[in-house]
Amino acid sequence: MSASLHPAAPHDLPAFIAAPDEPDVLMAVMAVFLVLAVLAVGLVFFRLHTLPERMAHKSQKIQLEIVAVLGLLALFTHIHAFWVAGLLLALIELPDFGWPLRRMAGSLEKIAGIPPGEGAVEAPVNAPRIDAPAGSPAAGSDGTIVHVASSDGAGADRATAHAGERQELHHA
């Protein structure tokens, strides 16, 4: 084979055209550029997609979890109305409806003589229950309800509970 060009071929070829046995440098550069461009566009998309959640997180919004769920729904369902709803919810300042309830709870703790903030402490699981008087047929030795008497005097097993579960005595 001869190294000469065909007479009909142009004699001044651009530098990016590779010879038949040489590696194509332009193709390799463009492949790397394409991969980086796809990753960059994906990162910009996800950054934009999480905008409502980041806005709600920065301003310590109460509705942060709702905004996050709306963002996930928009991501996985491709329904953009969820994203718009999350953005609007992140921009809106909702009033703190728990404030009056916390004030009431604090006042009740004060009246009951409980130190502030300790009224919500759970009772231990093995603590004796007050559902039925001790020694009554309704209370077992471990605090379970085993028997409830009906109004006609005949004993009827209406409720059986496991230890630790709360169950109210039923009276006819």
Helices and strands as residue ranges (DSSP letters): H 25-49, H 51-58, H 64-77, H 80-91, H 98-112, E 148-149, E 155-156
